[in-house]
Amino acid sequence: MNLRALAIAAAVAALGLFALLNWPAITAPTALTLGFAEVNAPLGLILLVASGVLVALFLVYIVFQQAGVIMEARRTAKELKSHRELADTAEASRFTELRAFLDGELRRMEAQGAATTRELGARIEQLERQLQEQLAESTRTLSAYVGEVDDKLDRLLPPQLPR
């Protein structure tokens, strides 16, 4: 029980005790004017009953107010839940789209890497063939030079006898 409810209960108990202690004064008949007639009735009891009816009306009003607030809170909670589910669904679809995009980009990059590797391999093979051709040409040229030098040496030096 919170402090506010405890204070209200204490005030009602004090009011009840006051009414109990002053019951003879509350129930003492008094001459009352109703505007068109005059009656003898206990004024304190009439005021006490009128206050009780007024308190009861306020309590009913408070109960209806609280019920309205509770219903509005439930409606808002349902609406928030539906919005949260919608947002989760949208977020999941965004993640799915992102995954598909990343998979596509990864495949594109792999294809690009494979194409680059093939091009590089072809280029290396071409350079290797050119290098082999240049090496063969250099070998032929060197062989031709060696042959020329050998011919010049044969013409300049007399043949030696075998021993």
C-alpha positions as CSV (number, residue, x, y, z in Angstrom):
1,M,0.0,0.0,0.0
2,N,1.5,3.3,-1.0
3,L,1.7,6.4,1.1
4,R,-1.2,8.2,-0.6
5,A,-3.6,5.3,0.0
6,L,-2.5,5.1,3.6
7,A,-3.1,8.9,4.0
8,I,-6.6,8.6,2.5
9,A,-7.5,5.7,4.7
10,A,-6.3,7.6,7.8
11,A,-8.4,10.6,6.8
12,V,-11.5,8.5,6.3
13,A,-11.0,6.7,9.6
14,A,-10.6,10.1,11.4
15,L,-13.7,11.4,9.7
16,G,-15.6,8.2,10.8
17,L,-14.4,8.5,14.3
18,F,-15.4,12.2,14.4
19,A,-18.9,11.3,13.1
20,L,-19.2,8.5,15.7
21,L,-18.1,10.7,18.5
22,N,-20.6,13.5,17.5
23,W,-23.4,11.2,16.4
24,P,-26.0,12.8,18.8
25,A,-25.3,16.2,17.3
26,I,-25.4,14.9,13.7
27,T,-28.8,13.2,14.3
28,A,-30.3,16.1,16.2
29,P,-33.4,17.4,14.3
30,T,-33.3,20.9,13.0
31,A,-35.9,23.1,11.2
32,L,-34.9,23.1,7.5
33,T,-36.3,25.2,4.7
34,L,-36.6,23.5,1.3
35,G,-37.8,26.7,-0.5
36,F,-41.5,25.7,-0.7
37,A,-41.8,23.9,2.6
38,E,-40.3,23.7,6.0
39,V,-39.3,20.3,7.5
40,N,-37.8,19.0,10.7
41,A,-34.8,16.8,9.9
42,P,-31.2,16.1,11.1
43,L,-29.0,18.5,9.2
44,G,-25.8,16.7,10.0
45,L,-27.1,13.4,8.8
46,I,-28.3,15.0,5.5
47,L,-25.0,16.6,4.9
48,L,-23.2,13.4,5.8
49,V,-25.3,11.3,3.4
50,A,-24.9,14.0,0.7
51,S,-21.1,14.0,1.2
52,G,-21.1,10.1,1.0
53,V,-23.1,10.3,-2.3
54,L,-20.8,12.9,-3.7
55,V,-17.7,10.7,-2.7
56,A,-19.4,7.7,-4.3
57,L,-20.0,9.6,-7.5
58,F,-16.3,10.8,-7.6
59,L,-15.2,7.2,-7.0
60,V,-17.3,6.0,-10.0
61,Y,-15.9,8.8,-12.1
62,I,-12.3,7.8,-11.1
63,V,-13.0,4.1,-11.9
64,F,-14.3,5.1,-15.4
65,Q,-11.3,7.4,-15.9
66,Q,-8.9,4.6,-14.9
67,A,-10.7,2.1,-17.2
68,G,-10.4,4.5,-20.1
69,V,-6.7,5.0,-19.4
70,I,-6.1,1.3,-19.2
71,M,-7.9,0.6,-22.4
72,E,-6.0,3.4,-24.2
73,A,-2.7,2.0,-22.8
74,R,-3.6,-1.5,-24.1
75,R,-4.5,-0.1,-27.5
76,T,-1.3,1.8,-27.7
77,A,0.7,-1.3,-26.6
78,K,-1.0,-3.3,-29.4
79,E,-0.2,-0.6,-31.9
80,L,3.4,-0.4,-30.8
81,K,3.7,-4.2,-31.0
82,S,2.4,-4.2,-34.5
83,H,4.7,-1.3,-35.5
84,R,7.7,-3.2,-33.9
85,E,6.8,-6.3,-35.8
86,L,6.6,-4.3,-39.0
87,A,9.9,-2.7,-38.3
88,D,11.5,-6.1,-37.5
89,T,10.1,-7.4,-40.8
90,A,11.5,-4.5,-42.7
91,E,14.8,-4.8,-41.0
92,A,15.0,-8.5,-41.8
93,S,14.2,-7.7,-45.5
94,R,16.9,-5.1,-45.5
95,F,19.4,-7.6,-44.1
96,T,18.3,-10.1,-46.7
97,E,18.8,-7.5,-49.5
98,L,22.2,-6.6,-48.0
99,R,23.2,-10.2,-47.9
100,A,22.1,-10.7,-51.6
101,F,24.0,-7.5,-52.6
102,L,27.1,-8.6,-50.8
103,D,26.9,-12.1,-52.3
104,G,26.6,-10.5,-55.8
105,E,29.5,-8.2,-55.2
106,L,31.6,-11.1,-53.9
107,R,30.8,-13.1,-57.0
108,R,31.6,-10.2,-59.2
109,M,34.9,-9.6,-57.4
110,E,35.8,-13.3,-57.7
111,A,34.9,-13.3,-61.4
112,Q,37.0,-10.1,-61.9
113,G,39.9,-11.7,-60.0
114,A,39.7,-14.9,-62.1
115,A,39.6,-12.8,-65.3
116,T,42.6,-10.8,-64.1
117,T,44.4,-14.1,-63.2
118,R,43.7,-15.5,-66.7
119,E,44.9,-12.3,-68.3
120,L,48.0,-12.3,-66.2
121,G,48.7,-15.9,-67.1
122,A,48.3,-15.2,-70.8
123,R,50.6,-12.2,-70.5
124,I,53.2,-14.3,-68.7
125,E,53.0,-17.0,-71.3
126,Q,53.3,-14.4,-74.1
127,L,56.4,-12.9,-72.4
128,E,57.9,-16.4,-71.9
129,R,57.5,-17.2,-75.6
130,Q,59.1,-13.8,-76.5
131,L,61.9,-14.5,-74.1
132,Q,62.5,-18.0,-75.6
133,E,62.4,-16.5,-79.1
134,Q,64.9,-13.8,-78.1
135,L,67.1,-16.4,-76.4
136,A,67.0,-18.7,-79.5
137,E,67.8,-15.7,-81.7
138,S,70.7,-14.7,-79.4
139,T,72.0,-18.3,-79.5
140,R,71.8,-18.4,-83.3
141,T,73.6,-15.1,-83.5
142,L,76.3,-16.1,-81.1
143,S,76.7,-19.4,-83.0
144,A,77.1,-17.5,-86.2
145,Y,79.7,-15.2,-84.6
146,V,81.6,-18.1,-83.2
147,G,81.4,-19.8,-86.6
148,E,82.8,-16.7,-88.3
149,V,85.6,-16.4,-85.7
150,D,86.4,-20.1,-86.2
151,D,86.5,-19.6,-90.0
152,K,88.8,-16.6,-89.6
153,L,91.1,-18.5,-87.3
154,D,91.2,-21.4,-89.7
155,R,92.3,-19.1,-92.5
156,L,94.9,-17.3,-90.5
157,L,96.5,-20.3,-88.7
158,P,98.0,-23.1,-90.7
159,P,96.6,-26.5,-90.0
160,Q,98.5,-28.5,-87.4
161,L,99.4,-32.0,-87.8
162,P,97.9,-34.5,-85.5
163,R,100.4,-36.0,-83.2
